[in-house]
Each structure stands twice: as C-alpha cells, then as structure tokens.
C-alpha cells in the first residue's frame, strides 16, 4: 500500500486539523480532487443504452431499451421503455442524461413522432418526456458536447418525400422543446454522427433525386461538421471512403470518431468501418470490417474513451466491439435481448464529456 502524504491542511480560518470540511486548501507536492456533484455522476462511466426496434413484424419490441457496460463483455440487460413507442434516435448525452427524439414505425399512427425523451444512465427504469422537436422526423443524426444536444437533418417520411437541412438544439440538463441551431450543407436524412467536446460531425447523407415528388434518392460520401456551442450552417469536413448511409449513434473518443457500415447493398460498404480525427478536417480512413454484417443502417453505437460498441441491425441480436485507438475488425461482445433495427444508441462516456 502506498503512503498518502500531505504537508499541511488549513481551513479558511487558518486552523489545522485532520478534518477536511467546508472551504479548505491543500498545499502539497501532489494534488487531490475531491468528488463533487450528484452520486449518479460519480463512479464508472461507460454505459451504452440503445433503443427501440421494429424487427420482426408485428414489431413487439419497438419501445424497448437495453443497456450494456462498455468496459465488460456480455449480454444486454433490459433498461425499461421509451415513453412513446417508436424507433427513436439519439439526440445527445451528458455524463448523467441521454436524449432520444423523433422517430416512427411501419404502420405507426401519425407515421412520425416529434417526442423527445430523456433517460438517466445510472438509474434504469426507462425514459421520461423531455419536450418536443419543432417537427416530427426520422433518420436524423445527433451530436453533443455534454451540454447541448443537437439534431441534424432528417426525413419527414411523408409525400412529397422532403429531406431536411434543419439543425435543432436543446439544453440536455433542462427539459423543453427544441430551438433552431442552423442548417446542414444539403437537404438530407443523415444517420451517422461522432463528436468531441467542441465539434460534431455527421455523415451518410441521403439526398433526394429531383423531383421532390419521387421517393428515389442517392447516397453521398459527404461529412459535415458543426461547432456544437455555436449555431450556424454546417461546413464541409471531408468524405467517407465509400458513399453510403451509415449506422446510428455516436461512437467517438476524445480525438477519433468511427462511422460503421451502411446501406443499401449488396456492396463492399456493408462491412466497412471508417475513422476520422475529429479536430482535423479531411477524408475518412479505413479502420477495419464488421465481423457480422448485413443492412447495417439500422444499427446503433456507443463508446467509452477506449472502446466502441456496435449493436447490429435486424439480421441478428449480435453486439460487437473494437478498440478505438487501434485498427482492426470487430470482436464479439454479446447479445441483445432481441433482434431488431434498434436505430438509436448513446453512452455516458463519449469523448464530448469532460
């Protein structure tokens, strides 16, 4: 056992003693940081929560939340339910709270939802109502800096098949409706996102092919970025290695972001993992391959500062992981409670969190 040595302890009044209480100072050759904040914000961050799902028909698990502890391997555990049954996607997260918003489902009454839910990562017990998006939408990307949650782009889901360039934002620690943030570089539904403490990057833009009355669309290799604390129009970051609609959720460390797989298929992009250095603009670089792959645009992702976890789409209930700082293919992590296109994933240890 190591010795813990302190040269002197003094209170604000200059009194010495063995008790640390009130406002105190420590003079030492080292330093010690006393834990602060609510207990739910202390301890091991690294929980990955993923939502919803609409596979197989008649979509019995569409409001189900599962979670895993990222530092371990093993099967997922039930976390509770969304407040509204839908394939909600992540909107941002802090060390204590995560947001799911929007979404829809085949045959869902009203087709699309504008509901924003929040979860408390360490509590379990499902989601609670947070507020509303400005308009209902699906297939949007979410980023955050630990304070702000941001929704980017999306698809109205209804004729005439409008893709959106709108970016919306909320304050994660409060409750309330979304506010206008800015715009993407193009009108598109855009599923993939990564972020650090200052910057959010979104990719997998699917653009409409004119005329707007047609459901036809085309995939792009565009990566946009925003400065999360500052509103405005997204700027060009670079390109993916392959044009595709990538998986959902934010999978990042403090420096590197990963974009998983994609659709449509068949094609080499279906098992592709790309990475970018978030603070350095430029094209994505190949990271490795998914071991289990199919139509992965309905997959979801979460990460710690070292490990990225991929919960695959409806082809299986498989969960996989990679080590973010290295290159290579995914390894088996465990299984989710059910097979589904889960759509939304978030964690409480993302690189955006201080």
C-alpha positions as CSV (number, residue, x, y, z in Angstrom):
1,X,0.0,0.0,0.0
2,X,1.3,3.5,-0.9
3,X,1.6,6.3,1.7
4,X,-0.6,9.3,1.2
5,X,1.4,12.4,2.5
6,X,0.0,15.9,3.0
7,X,2.3,18.7,4.0
8,X,-0.4,20.8,5.7
9,X,-4.2,21.2,5.9
10,X,-5.7,24.6,6.7
11,X,-9.3,25.8,6.9
12,X,-10.4,29.2,5.7
13,X,-9.8,30.5,9.2
14,X,-6.2,29.1,9.3
15,X,-6.9,26.3,11.7
16,X,-5.2,23.0,11.3
17,X,-6.5,19.6,11.9
18,X,-7.3,16.2,10.4
19,X,-10.8,17.0,9.2
20,X,-11.5,18.2,5.7
21,X,-14.7,20.3,5.8
22,X,-16.0,23.5,4.3
23,X,-13.8,25.5,2.1
24,X,-10.3,24.1,2.5
25,X,-6.9,24.4,0.8
26,X,-4.2,21.8,0.4
27,X,-0.5,22.6,0.0
28,X,1.3,19.6,-1.3
29,X,3.8,18.5,-3.9
30,X,0.9,16.5,-5.4
31,X,-2.8,17.2,-5.7
32,X,-6.1,15.6,-4.9
33,X,-9.5,16.3,-6.4
34,X,-12.5,15.7,-4.1
35,X,-15.5,14.1,-5.8
36,X,-18.4,16.6,-6.4
37,X,-21.8,16.6,-7.9
38,X,-24.6,14.0,-7.5
39,X,-23.6,10.5,-6.8
40,X,-25.1,9.3,-10.1
41,X,-22.4,11.3,-11.9
42,X,-19.6,9.6,-10.0
43,X,-18.1,6.2,-10.4
44,X,-17.5,4.3,-13.7
45,X,-18.9,6.0,-16.7
46,X,-19.3,3.6,-19.6
47,X,-22.9,2.5,-20.1
48,X,-24.3,2.1,-23.6
49,X,-28.1,2.3,-24.0
50,X,-29.9,1.5,-27.2
51,X,-33.5,2.0,-28.1
52,X,-36.5,0.6,-29.9
53,X,-36.5,-1.7,-32.9
54,X,-39.0,-2.9,-35.4
55,X,-38.0,-6.5,-36.2
56,X,-39.7,-8.9,-36.6
57,X,-43.2,-7.9,-37.6
58,X,-45.6,-7.0,-35.8
59,X,-42.8,-5.0,-34.1
60,X,-43.2,-6.2,-30.5
61,X,-40.1,-4.5,-29.1
62,X,-40.2,-1.1,-30.7
63,X,-40.2,0.8,-27.3
64,X,-37.6,-1.5,-25.6
65,X,-34.4,0.0,-24.1
66,X,-31.4,-2.3,-23.5
67,X,-28.0,-1.5,-22.0
68,X,-24.5,-2.9,-21.6
69,X,-21.4,-1.9,-19.6
70,X,-18.9,-1.0,-22.3
71,X,-15.8,-2.0,-20.3
72,X,-17.0,-5.6,-20.0
73,X,-18.3,-8.1,-22.5
74,X,-21.6,-9.9,-22.1
75,X,-25.3,-9.9,-23.0
76,X,-27.5,-6.8,-22.8
77,X,-30.0,-6.2,-19.9
78,X,-33.4,-4.5,-20.1
79,X,-33.3,-0.8,-19.2
80,X,-37.0,0.0,-19.5
81,X,-39.2,1.5,-22.2
82,X,-39.4,4.7,-24.3
83,X,-42.3,7.0,-23.3
84,X,-43.8,6.6,-26.8
85,X,-43.5,3.5,-29.0
86,X,-41.2,4.4,-31.9
87,X,-37.7,3.9,-33.4
88,X,-36.3,7.0,-31.6
89,X,-32.8,8.1,-32.4
90,X,-30.2,9.7,-30.1
91,X,-30.1,13.4,-29.8
92,X,-27.2,13.9,-27.4
93,X,-25.9,13.0,-24.0
94,X,-24.0,14.2,-20.9
95,X,-22.4,12.2,-18.1
96,X,-25.8,11.6,-16.5
97,X,-28.5,12.1,-19.1
98,X,-29.2,11.0,-22.6
99,X,-31.9,12.1,-25.1
100,X,-33.9,10.2,-27.7
101,X,-36.0,12.1,-30.2
102,X,-38.3,11.8,-33.2
103,X,-38.8,8.5,-34.9
104,X,-41.5,6.4,-36.3
105,X,-42.5,2.9,-37.2
106,X,-44.2,0.9,-40.0
107,X,-47.9,1.3,-39.6
108,X,-47.5,3.8,-36.7
109,X,-50.5,6.1,-36.3
110,X,-49.5,9.5,-37.5
111,X,-46.4,8.0,-39.1
112,X,-43.8,10.1,-37.3
113,X,-43.2,11.4,-33.8
114,X,-41.8,14.7,-32.5
115,X,-41.4,13.5,-28.9
116,X,-38.0,13.9,-27.1
117,X,-37.4,11.5,-24.2
118,X,-34.6,11.6,-21.6
119,X,-33.0,8.8,-19.6
120,X,-30.8,8.9,-16.5
121,X,-28.0,6.5,-17.3
122,X,-27.4,5.1,-13.9
123,X,-31.0,4.8,-12.8
124,X,-32.5,2.5,-15.4
125,X,-36.3,2.4,-15.4
126,X,-36.9,3.7,-18.9
127,X,-37.4,7.1,-20.4
128,X,-39.3,10.2,-19.4
129,X,-40.8,13.0,-21.5
130,X,-38.4,15.9,-22.2
131,X,-40.2,18.0,-24.7
132,X,-40.9,18.2,-28.5
133,X,-39.0,18.7,-31.7
134,X,-40.1,21.5,-33.9
135,X,-41.5,19.0,-36.4
136,X,-41.7,15.1,-36.5
137,X,-39.0,13.4,-38.4
138,X,-36.9,10.2,-38.8
139,X,-33.4,9.4,-40.0
140,X,-31.6,12.2,-38.3
141,X,-28.2,12.4,-36.7
142,X,-27.5,13.5,-33.1
143,X,-24.3,15.1,-31.6
144,X,-23.5,16.8,-28.3
145,X,-20.7,18.4,-26.3
146,X,-22.1,17.2,-22.9
147,X,-24.2,20.3,-22.5
148,X,-26.0,20.8,-25.8
149,X,-27.9,18.1,-27.7
150,X,-28.2,18.7,-31.4
151,X,-30.4,17.0,-34.1
152,X,-29.2,17.3,-37.7
153,X,-31.3,16.8,-40.9
154,X,-33.9,14.1,-41.3
155,X,-36.8,12.9,-43.4
156,X,-40.4,13.8,-43.0
157,X,-41.5,10.3,-44.1
158,X,-44.4,11.6,-46.0
159,X,-45.1,12.6,-49.6
160,X,-43.6,14.7,-51.2
161,X,-40.6,13.0,-49.5
162,X,-38.9,16.0,-48.1
163,X,-35.4,15.7,-46.8
164,X,-34.5,18.4,-44.3
165,X,-31.4,20.5,-43.7
166,X,-32.6,21.9,-40.4
167,X,-30.5,21.5,-37.3
168,X,-32.2,21.8,-33.9
169,X,-30.8,22.0,-30.4
170,X,-31.8,21.6,-26.7
171,X,-30.0,22.0,-23.3
172,X,-29.6,18.5,-22.0
173,X,-29.8,19.3,-18.3
174,X,-33.2,21.0,-18.7
175,X,-36.5,20.0,-20.2
176,X,-38.2,21.8,-23.0
177,X,-38.8,22.0,-26.8
178,X,-36.0,22.2,-29.4
179,X,-34.8,25.5,-30.9
180,X,-33.3,26.4,-34.2
181,X,-29.5,25.9,-34.4
182,X,-28.6,26.2,-38.1
183,X,-28.6,24.1,-41.3
184,X,-26.7,21.3,-43.0
185,X,-24.9,21.8,-46.2
186,X,-27.5,19.8,-48.1
187,X,-31.1,18.7,-47.6
188,X,-30.7,15.0,-46.5
189,X,-31.5,12.4,-44.0
190,X,-28.2,11.7,-42.3
191,X,-27.8,8.9,-39.8
192,X,-24.2,8.8,-38.7
193,X,-22.6,11.1,-36.1
194,X,-19.4,11.5,-34.0
195,X,-18.4,14.3,-31.6
196,X,-15.9,15.6,-29.2
197,X,-16.0,18.4,-26.7
198,X,-16.3,21.2,-29.3
199,X,-17.2,19.7,-32.7
200,X,-19.9,17.4,-34.1
201,X,-19.6,15.6,-37.4
202,X,-22.4,13.9,-39.4
203,X,-22.2,11.7,-42.4
204,X,-24.2,9.3,-44.5
205,X,-26.3,12.0,-46.2
206,X,-29.0,10.6,-48.4
207,X,-30.3,13.2,-50.8
208,X,-33.5,13.3,-52.8
209,X,-33.3,12.9,-56.6
210,X,-35.5,15.5,-58.3
211,X,-38.4,15.9,-58.5
212,X,-39.4,16.1,-54.8
213,X,-42.5,14.0,-55.6
214,X,-40.3,11.0,-56.1
215,X,-39.1,8.7,-53.3
216,X,-35.9,8.0,-55.2
217,X,-32.7,9.1,-53.5
218,X,-28.9,8.8,-53.7
219,X,-26.3,8.1,-51.2
220,X,-23.3,10.5,-50.8
221,X,-19.9,10.4,-49.1
222,X,-20.4,13.9,-47.5
223,X,-19.2,14.6,-44.0
224,X,-20.3,17.9,-42.4
225,X,-19.2,19.4,-39.1
226,X,-20.6,22.0,-36.7
227,X,-19.1,23.7,-33.7
228,X,-21.6,22.5,-31.1
229,X,-21.5,25.6,-28.8
230,X,-22.0,27.9,-31.8
231,X,-25.1,27.8,-34.1
232,X,-24.8,28.2,-37.8
233,X,-24.5,26.4,-41.1
234,X,-22.6,23.1,-41.2
235,X,-19.2,23.2,-43.0
236,X,-17.5,20.6,-45.2
237,X,-15.2,18.2,-43.3
238,X,-14.3,15.7,-46.0
239,X,-15.6,12.4,-47.5
240,X,-16.3,8.9,-46.4
241,X,-14.3,6.1,-48.0
242,X,-17.5,4.8,-49.6
243,X,-20.8,6.7,-50.3
244,X,-23.4,5.1,-48.0
245,X,-25.9,5.6,-45.2
246,X,-24.0,4.7,-42.1
247,X,-25.2,3.3,-38.8
248,X,-26.7,5.4,-36.0
249,X,-25.3,6.6,-32.7
250,X,-22.2,8.5,-31.7
251,X,-19.1,6.4,-31.4
252,X,-16.1,8.5,-30.5
253,X,-13.1,9.0,-28.2
254,X,-11.8,12.5,-27.4
255,X,-9.9,12.5,-30.7
256,X,-11.3,9.9,-33.1
257,X,-14.7,9.1,-34.5
258,X,-15.9,5.9,-36.2
259,X,-18.6,5.5,-38.9
260,X,-19.9,2.0,-39.2
261,X,-21.2,0.1,-42.2
262,X,-24.2,1.2,-44.2
263,X,-26.7,0.5,-46.9
264,X,-28.0,-0.1,-49.4
265,X,-26.5,-3.4,-50.5
266,X,-25.0,-5.5,-51.7
267,X,-21.6,-3.9,-51.8
268,X,-18.3,-3.6,-50.0
269,X,-19.6,-0.7,-47.8
270,X,-21.8,-3.1,-45.9
271,X,-19.0,-4.2,-43.6
272,X,-16.8,-1.0,-43.8
273,X,-15.7,0.9,-40.7
274,X,-14.2,4.3,-41.3
275,X,-12.5,6.7,-38.9
276,X,-11.7,10.4,-38.8
277,X,-9.7,12.6,-36.4
278,X,-12.5,14.9,-35.3
279,X,-10.4,18.1,-34.9
280,X,-8.6,17.6,-38.3
281,X,-10.6,18.1,-41.4
282,X,-10.0,15.6,-44.2
283,X,-11.3,12.4,-45.7
284,X,-12.1,9.3,-43.6
285,X,-9.7,6.4,-43.5
286,X,-10.5,2.7,-43.4
287,X,-10.5,1.3,-39.9
288,X,-11.5,-2.4,-40.4
289,X,-14.5,-4.5,-41.0
290,X,-17.6,-5.7,-39.2
291,X,-17.5,-9.4,-38.5
292,X,-21.3,-9.7,-38.6
293,X,-22.8,-7.5,-41.3
294,X,-25.9,-7.0,-43.3
295,X,-28.0,-3.9,-43.9
296,X,-26.5,-2.0,-41.1
297,X,-28.1,1.4,-41.4
298,X,-30.4,0.4,-38.5
299,X,-27.5,-0.4,-36.2
300,X,-26.7,1.7,-33.1
301,X,-23.4,2.5,-31.4
302,X,-21.9,3.8,-28.2
303,X,-18.4,4.2,-26.9
304,X,-16.1,4.8,-24.0
305,X,-12.9,6.7,-24.4
306,X,-11.2,3.5,-25.4
307,X,-13.9,1.0,-26.8
308,X,-16.6,1.3,-29.4
309,X,-19.6,-1.0,-29.4
310,X,-21.9,-1.8,-32.3
311,X,-25.3,-3.3,-31.8
312,X,-26.2,-4.7,-35.2
313,X,-29.4,-4.3,-37.2
314,X,-32.3,-6.8,-37.6
315,X,-30.1,-9.6,-39.1
316,X,-29.2,-10.7,-35.6
317,X,-29.1,-9.8,-32.0
318,X,-25.3,-9.6,-32.1
319,X,-23.2,-6.9,-30.2
320,X,-19.6,-6.3,-31.3
321,X,-16.8,-4.0,-30.3
322,X,-13.4,-2.6,-31.4
323,X,-10.7,-0.7,-29.6
324,X,-10.9,2.9,-30.9
325,X,-7.2,3.8,-30.8
326,X,-6.2,0.8,-32.9
327,X,-7.2,-0.5,-36.3
328,X,-9.0,-3.9,-37.0
329,X,-12.1,-5.9,-37.3
330,X,-14.9,-6.2,-34.7
331,X,-14.9,-8.8,-32.0
332,X,-17.9,-10.5,-30.3
333,X,-19.3,-8.6,-27.3
334,X,-22.5,-10.5,-26.5
335,X,-26.2,-10.4,-27.5
336,X,-29.1,-8.0,-27.1
337,X,-32.4,-9.2,-25.6
338,X,-34.0,-9.3,-29.1
339,X,-33.2,-8.9,-32.8
340,X,-34.2,-5.5,-34.1
341,X,-33.3,-2.5,-36.1
342,X,-32.6,-0.5,-32.9
343,X,-31.9,2.9,-34.5
344,X,-30.7,4.9,-31.5
345,X,-27.7,4.4,-29.3
346,X,-26.0,6.6,-26.7
347,X,-23.4,6.4,-23.9
348,X,-22.4,8.4,-20.8
349,X,-18.7,8.3,-21.5
350,X,-18.5,9.8,-25.0
351,X,-15.5,11.9,-25.9
352,X,-17.6,15.1,-25.6
353,X,-17.8,14.6,-21.8
354,X,-15.2,16.4,-19.7
